[in-house]
Amino acid sequence: MSNQGKVYVITGGSSGLGKAMAVELVKRGANVVINGRREQALADAAMFIDPTGKHVHIVAGDVAEPQVARRLVDEALAQFGRIDTLINNAGIFIAKPFTEYTEEEFTTYIGTNVAGFFHLTQHAIAQMLKQGVGHIVSITTSLTDSPTEQVPSALANLTKGGLNSATKALAIEYAKRGIRVNAVSPGVIKTPMHAIETHEFLSKLHPMGRMGEEQEVVEAVLYLDSAQFVTGEILHVDGGQSAGF
């Protein structure tokens, strides 16, 4: 299935996986709307993604805020006329013992990982229902299936595990109405959020003995976007982590 002319909305689009997805999609002829909290970082990413500015549009703001989610959808429609695929990529991860999480950290987790997904997905699906077609992809984590004592992850499991479950529920709810809903569940991916000095330790968390590459997650998203008979899928891209270790 061609990406030519399709419109993608990507949260967490100023760096890491979100930026990598946008780069690949624009190379394939798509239009992208990227969101993030830091306007200058978004502007810099947009220039890197498409120096012409024709195929990328930025919407800065915290997607956990309902008005930002609404604006993201409205501006995507104003700029490109439709939304073919929403990629819920924004997320945070803080590894620490459960009893040491603060109220502020809990609120931030829920805001970014859950409220952001809820508000934006709700608005996107409403538009996709008008179109009669659409696709939602959320980026979660394989820690929801295979926790490890080496990386405390209770809040990630609480929030991203909820997205996995919601993915299946929404897939069934909208299966007959032209909207597919899937998720990619990565292991630890080599992005700027992981300092180089941690790579050796993080590599050992995967049976394959290495971290994942950004492009490997991008390829998983592209597969799900093209796989018209796939919905409700949680696709693990984790070097075997979810299979057991």
N, C-alpha and C positions, 0 to 999 in steps of 0.2 A: 504493500500500500504506500502510495507516494505521500511525502510530507509537503509537497509543493503547494503553497498558498494557504496551508492550514494555520490556525491561530492557537497558540499555546500560552497559557498563563502559568508562570512559575514563581513560587514563593521561595525566599532564601536565594535569590538569583544574583546576588552581587559577588559571590565567591563559591569555591568548592563545587559540590555536585550541581547546584542550580545553575551556576555559570557554565559549567561543562556541558550540561544539557542544552542550554541556550545556544552555545557555540555550534554544537553539532546540528541542531535543528535549523538554524539559519543557513548553515552550509547546505542543507538539504532543501532549501527553498521555502522554509516556513517563516511565519511572523511570530515574534515572541513579545510578551509583556512580562517584565521581571519586577518583582517586589522585594523590598528589604527595608530595614529601618534607617540605614545611613544613605542619605541622598547622594553625597559625593561618591561614595563607593559604588552606588548603582550607576551613576553617570560614567564613571571610569570603566565599569564592566560593559556598559552599553557601547562605548566607543571601541572596546576590544572585540565585542561580539559582532558588531556591524558598523564600521567607520562611516558608512553612508548615512546611517540613521533611519533608513527606509523600512527596515524589518524588525526594529526593536523599539519598544516604548517602556519608560520606567514609571513606576508608581511607588513613591517612598512612603513609609509609615509602618506602624506595628499592626500586622494583620489580625492580631488578637482583638483589636478594636473594631466593633461592628461597622463604623463609618468608613474605615480604611478598606475593609473587605468589600463593602458596597461600591466604593470609589474604584477599586481595582477592576471590578466587573464592568462598571459603567464606562471607564476609560478604555478598556479593551474593546468594547462594542463601538465606542465613538471612533477609535483609531482604526480598527480592522473589520468591524461589522459583525463578528460572531466569535464564539469560543468553541473550539473543537475539543481541546484537551486541557484540563486543569491538572497541574502537577503540584501537589501539596508536599513541598520539600522542606519548608522551614521547620526547624526543630532545635531543641537544646538538649544537652546531656551533661549531667553533673554526677560524677561517680563519687559517692561518699557513703558511709554507714547510715542506715535508715534513721537512726535516732539523732543524727547530727544535721539533718535537713532543717533549714529555717522556714518560718512562715513565708518570708519573701521568696525563697527559692521554690517552695511549693506553688505559690501563686503564679510565679513566672512560668514554671513548668506547665501548669494548667492553661495559662493564657496562650502561650506559643504553641504547645503541642495539641491542645484540645479545642480551645475557643477559636483559634485561628482556623483550624480544620472545619469546625462547625459553621462559622459565619460564611466563610468563602465558599465552601462546598454547597451550602444551601442556596446562595445566590447563583452559583454557576449552574446547578442542576435546574433551577427555575428557568434560566435562559436556554439550557439544552432541551428542556421539554418543549419550548417554543420552536426550536429548530428541528426537533424530532430525532436528534442524534447527538452523541457526546461521549466523552470518556474522562474518568477521574482516575488518577494514579497518585497514591500516597507513599511516601518513603518512611518506613518504620525501622525496626531493628531486629536482628535475629536473637538478641538477648531475651526477647519476649518468649521465645521457645526454648532457649537453652541458657538459663542464668549460670553464672560462674562465680565462685567465691572470690576470684581474683579481681572482679570488677563489680562492686555493689551497684545494683541498677533498679531498685524497687520503684522509683518514680518514673523511670523510663518504661518499665514494664506496665505500670499503672496507666500511663498515657498512651504510649505507642501500642501496647497490647489492646487498648480500647479501640484504636484506629483499625487494627487488624479485624477485630470483631465487627466494627461499623462497616468496614469494606464489604464483608460478606452480606450483612443485612441490607445495605444499599444496593448491592448487586442483584439481590433477589427482588427487592422492591421495584426496581426500574428495568429489570431484564426484558420485559415485553414492551418497553416504551423507548427503546433505541439508545439507552444509556448504559455503558459498561463501567464497572468500578473494580479496580484492582490495586494491588500494593506491591512494592518491591521492599524486601526485608534484607538489608545488607548486614554483613559482618563489619569489621572495622576497615574503613576505606582511607586510603592515603590522601588526605585533604589538608589544607592549612590549619585545621583545628587541632591536628596532632603534631606536636613538636617532633623533630627528627630523632631526638634522643629517646623517645618512647617507642620508636618503630620496632626495635628488636623485641621488646616485651609484648607489644600488641600483635606481632606476627605469630607468636606462640599460642595465641588464643584460637587459632584456626588449624584444623587438621592438615590443611595443605601447607602450613608453615610459612605463610606470608600474608600481608595485608592485601586488600583488594585495591584495584586501580579505579579512578573515577570513570574511565571509559567503560569499564565492565558494568557499572550501574547504568550508565547512559544506554548501553546496548540492551539491557534488560527492559528499560522503559520503552525503548523503540520497539522491542519485540511485542510487549503488551499493547502498545498503541496500534500495531499492525494486525494483531491476532483477533480477528473479528468474532471468533467463536469462544473466546476466553473472557470470562467475567467471574468475579468473586475469588480470584487467584491471589495468593500470597507467595510471590516468587522470591525464593531465597538466593541471594548472591553473597555467599558467606564462607566460601572455601570449605564447606562441609560442616560448619559450626552447628547448624541446626540438626544435623544427623546424629550428633553425639561425639564425645571426645574422650 
